[in-house]
Amino acid sequence: MKKLLLAATAVMALTGAASAADLAARPYAKAPMMAPVAPSWTGFYIFGGAGGGLWNADSNVNTVGGLAITRDQRLGGNGWFGTVGAGYDWQFNSSWLAGVFADGQFGDIRGSLTDPNFALEGREKLRTSYAAGVRVGYLVAPNVLSYVNGGYTGSEWSGAGLSTLAAGGGAVVANTPSFHRDGWFIGGGVENNLNIFGITAPGWFMKTEYRSAYYGRVTLPETAVGAAAPFQTVTFKPWVQTISTSLVYRFNWTGPVAKY
């Protein structure tokens, strides 16, 4: 009987030691990390930047009554501008968003307005343009958006003081008035968060955008200096292309949730 009790006690002791060894060898487990949450693009934003552009225009000379005197000729100009704007985006799933926006461009994109009938030439400037439209974008990465846009655009143009080409320029002999043109535009670009190269910039983005704007033809009276009535008219149908880079600030941007 004593031998049986001793054997049972030994078995229990060995079992307890083995269990203790197992407990000691069990590794420490950290709490599971929170999965990163993709940032949301939904919300308001503002932007400002600068760019370059050019315009081309079909133009011909008509009589005051509208009879064409010359065939269409292609005019052109180029220059720089600044831009500011604001908008709102809705991200409607993990990869797509849609938005509305409005902006203005202020600068001096200038070129020549010519009258080959009387060998006259003057400077024509696109002073300002403004636009309101929609855009649709695809997120190629959580912080990178590729988009297309389109909508309405308006523009304000200077008048031109025309001088004679034969004399190499000089005194202005005729003028055309300043004018306004409405039209439509289409474009696209890429926008990305500035959290790159180790820089932390929550809410700050950069976008680069191309835009092509089309405006209707306008008929401009051409009036000699000192005269009360125009002696003929010049038509002008512009097409404007621009490319710009802007800094964007998104008010709701928080970025991905940090890992713990």
Secondary structure as UniProt FT lines:
FT   HELIX           2..25
FT   STRAND          43..59
FT   STRAND          61..62
FT   TURN            64..65
FT   STRAND          73..91
FT   STRAND          96..115
FT   TURN            116..119
FT   STRAND          120..141
FT   TURN            142..143
FT   STRAND          144..157
FT   STRAND          160..164
FT   TURN            165..168
FT   STRAND          172..176
FT   STRAND          179..193
FT   TURN            197..198
FT   TURN            202..203
FT   STRAND          204..215
FT   STRAND          218..224
FT   TURN            225..226
FT   STRAND          232..250
FT   TURN            251..252
//
